[in-house]
């Protein structure tokens, strides 16, 4: 008999969550297929880059994943366009936690007036591409050899989700 899934609690990210959020981010960096970043930023830099719509997922009172939205541009015409980031702790992967986080971020983004969400994902990160597509994102193209990491030029798959509630 399969065990019941452990319930997840989504809530707003607080500054005191940063040490665990940073650890989860660093796991993604070490994995090599999550980001071009080579080290996690300071809280101050991360906080400034993600000024709103930041979630954490908790299980048994511990943060096991996070999702955040970054503004695509400071220009007023792009005020409803944001770029998503989703990271799940290695030990918590594979049981729908990423989907809960991304779906929660999508819902909150629409409530906040966002009409387009974007994501850039390495093609090798097939799980992330599946996750985004499951949450209504579509592939809009590939930026070939757009950045270099560890001496290797990497492609990035561009994904986009248009709201059916905002900006229609």
DOTOR-595535 format. One record per residue (C-alpha): residue in three letters; x, y, z. Coordinates in pm, whole numbers, plus 50000, padded with zeros to 5 digits. Example, Ala and Ser with C-alpha at 12.3 -4.5 7.8 and 13.67 -1.06 7.14 Angstrom:
<recs>
<ALA, <51230, 49550, 50780>>
<SER, <51367, 49894, 50714>>
</recs>
This chain:
<recs>
<UNK, <50000, 50000, 50000>>
<UNK, <50133, 50348, 49907>>
<UNK, <50186, 50597, 50184>>
<UNK, <49969, 50906, 50190>>
<UNK, <50145, 51213, 50044>>
<UNK, <50275, 51450, 50306>>
<UNK, <50070, 51770, 50296>>
<UNK, <50245, 52085, 50183>>
<UNK, <50185, 52434, 50317>>
<UNK, <50250, 52726, 50080>>
<UNK, <50314, 53062, 50241>>
<UNK, <50488, 53390, 50176>>
<UNK, <50865, 53378, 50202>>
<UNK, <51001, 53566, 50504>>
<UNK, <51353, 53705, 50548>>
<UNK, <51424, 53443, 50816>>
<UNK, <51363, 53171, 50551>>
<UNK, <51667, 53292, 50356>>
<UNK, <51926, 53049, 50497>>
<UNK, <51717, 52748, 50390>>
<UNK, <51610, 52909, 50061>>
<UNK, <51978, 52979, 49988>>
<UNK, <52070, 52615, 50063>>
<UNK, <51803, 52492, 49821>>
<UNK, <51923, 52741, 49559>>
<UNK, <52282, 52621, 49609>>
<UNK, <52169, 52259, 49553>>
<UNK, <52030, 52371, 49219>>
<UNK, <52352, 52553, 49134>>
<UNK, <52560, 52243, 49218>>
<UNK, <52337, 52027, 48999>>
<UNK, <52450, 52227, 48697>>
<UNK, <52121, 52242, 48506>>
<UNK, <51920, 52499, 48700>>
<UNK, <52094, 52833, 48647>>
<UNK, <52394, 53014, 48506>>
<UNK, <52469, 53141, 48856>>
<UNK, <52776, 52996, 49025>>
<UNK, <52690, 53104, 49380>>
<UNK, <52385, 53222, 49565>>
<UNK, <52360, 53598, 49610>>
<UNK, <52335, 53782, 49939>>
<UNK, <51990, 53822, 50091>>
<UNK, <51997, 54190, 50003>>
<UNK, <52066, 54126, 49633>>
<UNK, <51814, 53840, 49609>>
<UNK, <51548, 54041, 49794>>
<UNK, <51593, 54338, 49557>>
<UNK, <51566, 54112, 49250>>
<UNK, <51246, 53947, 49379>>
<UNK, <51049, 54236, 49532>>
<UNK, <50712, 54057, 49546>>
<UNK, <50543, 53722, 49498>>
<UNK, <50779, 53491, 49685>>
<UNK, <50658, 53161, 49820>>
<UNK, <50799, 52877, 50020>>
<UNK, <50666, 52525, 50056>>
<UNK, <50681, 52369, 50402>>
<UNK, <50651, 52008, 50505>>
<UNK, <50654, 51913, 50872>>
<UNK, <50741, 52278, 50948>>
<UNK, <51055, 52281, 50728>>
<UNK, <51103, 52478, 50408>>
<UNK, <51156, 52230, 50121>>
<UNK, <51111, 52453, 49817>>
<UNK, <51057, 52805, 49695>>
<UNK, <50923, 52999, 49398>>
<UNK, <50962, 53365, 49318>>
<UNK, <50880, 53619, 49051>>
<UNK, <51122, 53879, 48912>>
<UNK, <50996, 54176, 48710>>
<UNK, <51086, 54137, 48344>>
<UNK, <51157, 54508, 48310>>
<UNK, <51129, 54836, 48499>>
<UNK, <50942, 54987, 48204>>
<UNK, <50576, 55057, 48277>>
<UNK, <50450, 54877, 47964>>
<UNK, <50595, 54551, 48103>>
<UNK, <50452, 54588, 48453>>
<UNK, <50250, 54267, 48410>>
<UNK, <50537, 54052, 48285>>
<UNK, <50748, 53849, 48527>>
<UNK, <51009, 53575, 48519>>
<UNK, <50956, 53275, 48745>>
<UNK, <51207, 53076, 48945>>
<UNK, <51120, 52745, 49113>>
<UNK, <51357, 52537, 49325>>
<UNK, <51285, 52222, 49526>>
<UNK, <51519, 52060, 49777>>
<UNK, <51680, 51745, 49640>>
<UNK, <51522, 51529, 49910>>
<UNK, <51172, 51657, 49824>>
<UNK, <51181, 51622, 49444>>
<UNK, <50952, 51402, 49241>>
<UNK, <50626, 51421, 49432>>
<UNK, <50452, 51729, 49293>>
<UNK, <50600, 51994, 49520>>
<UNK, <50730, 52199, 49226>>
<UNK, <50388, 52192, 49068>>
<UNK, <50224, 52313, 49390>>
<UNK, <50474, 52598, 49411>>
<UNK, <50444, 52703, 49047>>
<UNK, <50064, 52676, 49045>>
<UNK, <50052, 52887, 49362>>
<UNK, <50281, 53146, 49205>>
<UNK, <50069, 53155, 48887>>
<UNK, <49751, 53208, 49089>>
<UNK, <49903, 53487, 49299>>
<UNK, <50056, 53650, 48991>>
<UNK, <49715, 53680, 48827>>
<UNK, <49570, 53826, 49147>>
<UNK, <49853, 54082, 49136>>
<UNK, <49779, 54176, 48774>>
<UNK, <50048, 53983, 48584>>
<UNK, <49942, 53885, 48232>>
<UNK, <50257, 53705, 48116>>
<UNK, <50499, 53480, 48300>>
<UNK, <50825, 53368, 48144>>
<UNK, <51090, 53112, 48228>>
<UNK, <51428, 53025, 48082>>
<UNK, <51526, 52660, 48130>>
<UNK, <51827, 52460, 48013>>
<UNK, <51705, 52195, 47765>>
<UNK, <51871, 51925, 47976>>
<UNK, <51640, 52014, 48266>>
<UNK, <51354, 51807, 48127>>
<UNK, <51174, 51786, 48463>>
<UNK, <51153, 52167, 48482>>
<UNK, <51027, 52192, 48125>>
<UNK, <50756, 51931, 48200>>
<UNK, <50664, 52118, 48519>>
<UNK, <50621, 52449, 48341>>
<UNK, <50417, 52293, 48061>>
<UNK, <50193, 52121, 48320>>
<UNK, <50122, 52467, 48464>>
<UNK, <50018, 52617, 48132>>
<UNK, <50350, 52740, 47991>>
<UNK, <50433, 52683, 47626>>
<UNK, <50770, 52671, 47456>>
<UNK, <50824, 52984, 47247>>
<UNK, <51179, 52922, 47131>>
<UNK, <51538, 52840, 47213>>
<UNK, <51813, 53092, 47267>>
<UNK, <52113, 52907, 47130>>
<UNK, <52447, 52936, 47307>>
<UNK, <52313, 53235, 47500>>
<UNK, <52550, 53201, 47795>>
<UNK, <52864, 53026, 47908>>
<UNK, <52899, 52827, 48226>>
<UNK, <53209, 52632, 48325>>
<UNK, <53356, 52666, 47978>>
<UNK, <53043, 52531, 47808>>
<UNK, <52806, 52742, 47598>>
<UNK, <52447, 52665, 47694>>
<UNK, <52113, 52694, 47517>>
<UNK, <51806, 52815, 47706>>
<UNK, <51448, 52710, 47628>>
<UNK, <51212, 53005, 47656>>
<UNK, <50872, 52928, 47808>>
<UNK, <50576, 53161, 47844>>
<UNK, <50237, 53154, 48010>>
<UNK, <49967, 53402, 47915>>
<UNK, <49694, 53464, 48170>>
<UNK, <49337, 53397, 48065>>
<UNK, <49221, 53636, 48338>>
<UNK, <49452, 53939, 48308>>
<UNK, <49539, 54139, 47998>>
<UNK, <49288, 53971, 47773>>
</recs>
